[in-house]
Amino acid sequence: MLIRLPSGYHFRRRVPSHIRDVIGKKELWLSLGTNKREVAKPYACAVFAETERLFCSVMHLKTELSEDENFIRDELPEDVRELFDLLIQDYQLRIAELQTQYDHQKLRHSMDSLEQMEKLEKARTLTGKSVHLLERTVTDLKKTKATLPALTDIQSQIKDMKAFLAPKEKPSPLFSEAIKIFLESKDTTVKSTVVKSYERTFKRFLEVCGDKPMRDYTGADVGHFKALMEQLPESYGKQRNHTRTVQEFVADAKKRKLPRISGKSVKNHFTKLSGLWKHFLLRDLVDRNVFTGGWQFDTQSKTNRMRWSDSDLKAIAGQPWQFGTISHKAASMIVGIASYTGMRLEEICRLRPQDIQEIQGIPCILVQDHPAVKGKPWTEWSAKTEAGKRVVPICTALQEAGLLDLAQRATNQKRHYLFHDLDFKGQDNKRSAHFQRDFSKFKSRLGIGKSVVFHSFRHNVSTKLRNIHEHGEGGLRESWIDDFLRHESHDKSVGSTVYFDDVDIVNLKRVAESVKYPEFWDAGSLFASRKNLPL
């Protein structure tokens, strides 16, 4: 595969999984040392031919040795290992020869280009002198009162020559036009919320730097944008009214001495703009990506997120749920599910009756994509990432809390969601928006600090599971835990990344049952009704 990076074109090819142990790599990368596609393309084709030759030779030798796909190279006899090493050394020598050959070609190409530039420069110099002489001729002819056709012909030649001498303007779309092209090029599967976040970033850049051809923006423009964005108040993006400009937000933040936005948020804006510039850089409509090249951001978290301690859990257990957006029973179940499964809040709030299913006799939650309900496009939803799709066995504690009964009632009453009293709110149309706001107020009123949030339940589950030793009775493999939570696995071995696709449901059930809490933590009745509030 031919890939263009800021440093130039590169060749990249994936190594087949069954010979990675021999090659010692998952991918083969080679810098082609050029930014010119006409030079890189034949070079990459030649490298592809050599890699194909290497792969075929290795696979042929494996077949001759009658080795299966799971053989371990280091356990082979020394003379057999030497055969594989010779094949790899031969490949490396051939690639080195190709590099030398194409270095010579690039040199010849550069010399030809230099020769053409010298000829062009001579032509431009000669044309400049000719224009000067012709202009003098026109002046002389006017003095002698020459006929009009003669003057017109010479003036036409002067105009053509000046057009030749004028620098050619490179095409580049206006920023306002470019963002429309860029957003239209996005895959239709991209969430509307993602598109809206791009639009908000582009709107702010236009406010700060104005609308001009993409090629005309400089590092100074980007620096000015960065400086202003870093002065935005911490509350920026959390307010419903966004009619104010960046400059107005900054002026208000300075006047009221408000805390500033995080460096991570500013970096996210840069990432979106960098994607826009990269799109047009590949099409030669900008000279460089002005959003890359060493911009620094303070990405250190202002608040260190912590898991829920037993004392924090005890502080909220049994307290009256004081908000009317959702019942105390539904709030108890949402928190209970999070505390035992580590599921994200939006995943829980979007649970439907059909997401509760039995697999091999084990009741499970399926975290899966939701198609839109007819006439309600905002109900379409996909997991956080492709890796977010997963099967979560329902532990005994959640079954006893009534989760399966809740799903059955929702089915009987033909409700679309388990937690039917939630609604879509906020800019991103999330079902979790109001609950997240209410839960934050709820725990803050009980004296629980900013470092402990709803998402901290996910940290609790991860910590509890990883504190169980892998070996011995009740041990849990790291890959089981990663599949349960859908964290990226720490195990990067070929066996784990290629052959280990899905953890058996019985092992996942074992993980689910390993999450334990003190006796006071009853997922079915964590919160009391607000009717119990003292008068």
N, C-alpha and C positions, 0 to 999 in steps of 0.2 A: 504493500500500500504506500502510495506517495503522499506525504504529509508536509504541509507548509507551516513552519513556525517562524517567529520573528528572526531567528538566527539563520533561516534558509530552509531548503527542502531536505527532508529526511526520508529514508526508507524504513518501513516497519513491517514485520511479518510475524504472526503468531506461530509458535512451535507446536506441532501436534502433541496432544497430551501424553500419548503413549511412547514418545521418544524424548520427553523433556529431561528424564533422568540421565540420558546419554549426553544431550547437548548442554545440560546444566543451566538452561534458561527457559523462561516462558515465552519470551519474545526476542526477536533479533532486531536491533536498531542500528542504523548507520547514517551518519551525517553525509549528505552528498556535496556539501561545501559550495552550494550555489543558490542564488535567488532567482535564477533564470530557468523557467519551466522547460524551454526547448533543450537545455543542457541536462536538466535533472531527469527528464522522462526516459531517454534511452539508457542513461546510467542505471536508473532504478530497474529497468527491464533486464539488464545484464546481471544485476545483483539478484533479482528474482530467480533467474535461470540457475545461478550458482547455488542458491538456497534450496531450490527444488532438487538439484543434483545431490546435495548433502542429505536431505530428508530421505530421498529414494535409496541412497546407498546405506544409510543407517537402518532403514526398515528392511532392506534386502538382507543385510547381515544378521539382523535379529531373527528373520525367518529361517536363515540357514542354520542359526544356532538353536532354533526351536525354542526360543524364549517367549514366555507369555508377556502380556502388557504390564504385569505387576512386578517384573523382575527388578532387582536392585543392582545397579552397576558395580558398586563397591564390593559385592559378594562374588563377582565373576572372577575366573582365573586371570592372572596378570597378563598372559599373552592375548586373551580376548579383549581386555581393557585397552591394551596397546593398539589393537586394530581400530577400535572406536576413536582413540586419540589421534591416530594417523588420518582418519577421515576428516576429523575436525581441523587438524593442522593443514591438510590439503585445501580445505575450504578457506581457511584464513589466508593462505598464500595466494589463492586465486582472487580473493577480495582485494588483497594488497596490490596485485597486478592490475586489477580493474581501476583501483584508485590512482595508480601511477599513469595508466593509459588515459583516464579521464582528466587528470591534472594537466596532461599535455594538451588534450583537446580544449580544456578551459583556457589554457594559456594562448592557444591559437585563436580561440574565439575572442579573447580579450585583445590580442594583437590586431585582429581584423576589425574589431570595434574601434580601437584606437586609430587605426588607419582611416576608417570611415569618418571618425570625428575630425581628424586632421584635414581631410578633404573638405568636409562640411565647413570647417572654420575658415579654410582658404577661400571657399566659395562665398562665405558671408563677408569676409574682408574685401574681396573683389567687388561684390555687390554694393557694399557700403561706399567704396570709391566711385563706382559707376553712378550711384545716386547723386553723389556730390557733383560729379562732372555734368550730369544731365541737368541738375538744378541750375548750374552756372550757364549751361547752354540755353535754357529757357529764359533766363534773365537777359542774355545777349540777344536772343531772338525778339524779345519784347522791345528792346531798344531799337532794333532794325525794322520793327513793325512787320514781323513775319506773318504769313497767312495763318488763319485760325486752325485749319486741319493739322498743320505741322506741329503747332503748340499742343493741341489736344492729344496727338499721338505720343509725344514725348512725356506729357504729364501722366498719361495712362501707364506708360512704362515705369515711371517713377513710383506710382501708386502700387503696382504689382511687386516692385522690388522692396518697397517698405513693408509690404505685407509678409514677404519672405523673411525679412530681417526681424520682424516683431516676434517676441517670445510666444510660443504656442500655449494657450491656456488649457490645463488638464481638466477634464470634466469632474465635477464633484457636486452632489445634490445638496440643496439646502437642508439644514438640520430638521426643519419641520416636515420636509418631504421624505427625508431619510427614515424617520421614525415610523412613518406609515408603511413604507416598503419593508422595513425590518419586522414590524409586528405582523404584517400580512404573510411574511415568510415563515412564521412560527407554525409548528405542527398543530393541527386542529385538536390534538389530544391535550395540549397545554391548558392548564386550568385558567379560567377567566380571572381568578384572583391573582395569578402570576402575571397575566397581561396587564391588569390594572396597576400592579406594583411597578411594572416597567413604565407605564404611562405617567405615574406620579413622579418618578425619578426624572424622566425626560422633561416634564413640565417645569420642575424646579431648575433644571439646567438651562432651559430657555429663559426663565426669569432672570437668572444671574448673568448669563453670557450672551444672550440675544440670539437672533436667528441669522445665520450666515452659512456659506458653503462649508461642508465638513472639513475640506482640506485647509481652510483658513484658521481653524482653531489651533491654538498653541498651548504650550505648557503653562504660560502665564494665565490663560483662561482657566485651565484646570486647577491651577493653584488658587486662583481667586474663588472658584466654586468650592474647593475643599475648605478654605478658610471660613467661608460663610456657613457651610453646612455644619462645621464643627462648633459653631456658636448657637445652633438651634437649641431650644429648650428641651429638657428631658421628656416632656409631655408631648412633643411633636409626634404626630402620627396616631395619637390615642384620642384625639379630639374629633368631634363630628364636623365642626366648622373649619373648612380648609380654604376659605376665601382669601385669607391673608397671604401675602407674598413672603418669600424667604427673608427679604430685607425687613419686613414688618415683624416677622416672628423674632428675628435676631434683636431688633431694636427693643421689643417688649421684654425679651429675656435679659438684656443688659439693664434696662430700667428697673426691673423687679428683682434682679440678681438671682435668677432661677438656675438650678442645676442644668448642665449641658448634656446633649445627646451623647451616646456612647460612640467610641471609635469604631466599634463593630458595625453600627448602623451606617456610618459614613462609608465604610468599606463596602457594604452591600450596595450602596448607590454607585460606587466606582465600578463594582463588578458588572452591574447592569449596563453601564455606559461603555465599559470595555468590550462587552459582547457586541454592542452596536458597532463600535469602531472596527472590531475584528471582522465583522460581516462585510464591511465595505473595503477593508484592507485587502481581503482575499480577491476582491473584484477590481483592485487597482484604482479605487475612487478616493482613497486617502493615501498620504505618503507614509504615515506611521500611526501606531496606536498611542495616542497621547495619554492614555490612562494606565499604561504600564511603564515599567522602568524605574522602580524604586520608591514609589509613594509609600510613606510610613503612616501607620495608624496605631493608636493605642487600643488594642483589642483585649486588654485585660479587663475581666468582668468587674463591674463596680460592686456587685454583690455576689459572694461565694455561695452557691446553692448548697444546701445541706439536707440530709435525710431527716425524716421525722424521728425524734427520740421518743422513748416510751413516755417520758413526762409530757411531751407535746401531744402525743396521742391521748393520754389520759385527760389532758386539759380540754380537748374538744369532745371526747366521748361523753354522751349523756346530756350535752348542752342543748337548749332549745334552738331549733332552726327558725330564725326570725324573718325569713323572706318569703314573700308570697308567690314568687315566680315558679316555684316548684315545691311539692310537699316534702315534709321532713322524712317520709319513708323513701321517696325517690332520691333525695339527697344522700341518705344513708347508703342506699344501694350503689349509687355512683361512686362514692368514696370507698365503699367496701370492695367493689370490683377493681378499682385502681390499686388499693392496698394489697390485694392478693394476686393480681395478674401483671401489674406494671403497665397496663394499657394507658395510652394517652387520652386526655380528656375528650377530645373531639371524636376519637374512635368509640368511646363509651357512649357519648350522647347521640351518636348516629346508629346505635345498635337497633336492628329490626328483628322481628320474631324469626324470620328465616335465617338469621345469622346464628341462631342457637340450634345445633344439630348434633345427632349422635354419630360418632365415628368409631367403629369396632366396639360398640356397646358403651362408649365413654362420651358423656355430654360435653360438647365443646362450643367455644365461641369462634366463629369464622370472621376474621378481619379481612374483608374483601371489598372490591370495587362495587359501587352502587350505580346502576343506570338511573337516568332521570325519570321521575314520575311524569306522565303525560301532562303537558301544559305547565310543568313546574321545573324548568331547566336548572334552577339553583339546587335541586335535590341531588343532582349528579355529584358523585364524590369518589375519590380514589385514595388509597392509603398514602401515608406521608411519602413513601418511596416504593419502588418495586419490592424492596426487601420488607416493607411494612406489612405486606399480605402474609398472613400466618394463621395457624390453628392454635387456639389457647384452650387446653382442657380446663373444665370448671371443677375446682377443688371442692372437697366435702363441705368446707366452711361456707362457701357461696351457695351451694345447693341447699344447705340447712337454713341459710338466710332468706331463701325464697326466690332465687334468680330464675329457676326453671318454672316456678309457678307464675312469676311475672310474665315470662315469655308466653306461657300457655294462655293467660288472660288476654294478652295483647292479640294473640291469634284469634281467640274466640270473639273478641270485640272488633276484629278486623282493623286494628290500628296499624299504621305504617311503621311506627317506631315504638320501642319499649317505653321510653320516657316521653310520652305524648304531650305533656304540658310544657315542654321546651319548644322554642321557636327559633327561626333563622333571624339572626340579628348582626349588626355591625357591617363594616365595609366589606368584609370577606364572606358575609352570609354564613356564619358559623352557628351551629346549634348550641355550642358550648359558651357563647359570649356572655350571656346573662349569668349563668351559673358560675363561671370563672370570676366574674366581678363580685357576685354575692359571697362566694367562698372566701375570696381575698378579704372582704370586709369582716366576715365571720371569724376567721382565725386571728385577724389583727385586733379585733375587740377583746379577744381572749389573751392578748399579750404575746402572741407568737410573731417573731420578727420577719423581716423581708426575705431573709435567706432560706426560709422554709415555705415552699409553695405547693400547689397541687401536684406539679410534676415531680416533686420530691418523693412521692409514693413510688415512682418508678425506680428512684435511687434506693429506696428501702428494699424493694424486691430483689434488685440486682445485688445489693450488699449481703442480704440474708442468704441468697443462693450461693454466692461466690465464697462465703465463709464456710461452706460445707466442703470438706476435703473430698477430692475426686475418688480416692481409693478407700476401700473398706466398705462396711455395711452402710447403706444409705448414701453412698458417694454419688456425685453428679458430675458428668463430663462437661467440660467447658462448652463444647459444641451444642449440648442439649440446652444449656442456659441461653446461649446466643440465639438458638432457634425459638425458644420460648418467648424471649423479649424482642427478637429480631434486631439484635445488635450485630454489627459486623464482627465476624469471628477473629480472634487473635491468632488462630492457627492458620498459617499461610502455606502449609504443606500441600503438595499436589493431591494427596489422598483426600484432604479436607476440602480443598477448593474445587476439585474436578469431579471426584467420584462420590463425595458425601453430599447428596442433594437434600434429602429430607430425613428428619429424625423420626423414628417410629413413635406412634401416638402413645404407646405404653410408657416409653421413656419420658415423653412430655408430661404425661399424667403424674409420673413420679416427681418431676420437677415442681409441678403445681402443688402437690401435697406437701412439699418441703417448706413452703412459706408459712411460718408460724408467728402468732402474735399472743400477747398476754390475754388472760381470761376476760378482762374488761372490754376487749375489742370485739364487739358483736356486730358483724357486717349488716345484719338485718335490722338493727335498731340502734344505730350509732347516735342519732340525734332525737331529741324529744320534740313534741309538737309545740308550736309557739303559744298554744292555749295554756301551756304550763308556766308561762311567764308570770312572775309575781305582779300583782296589781299595784 
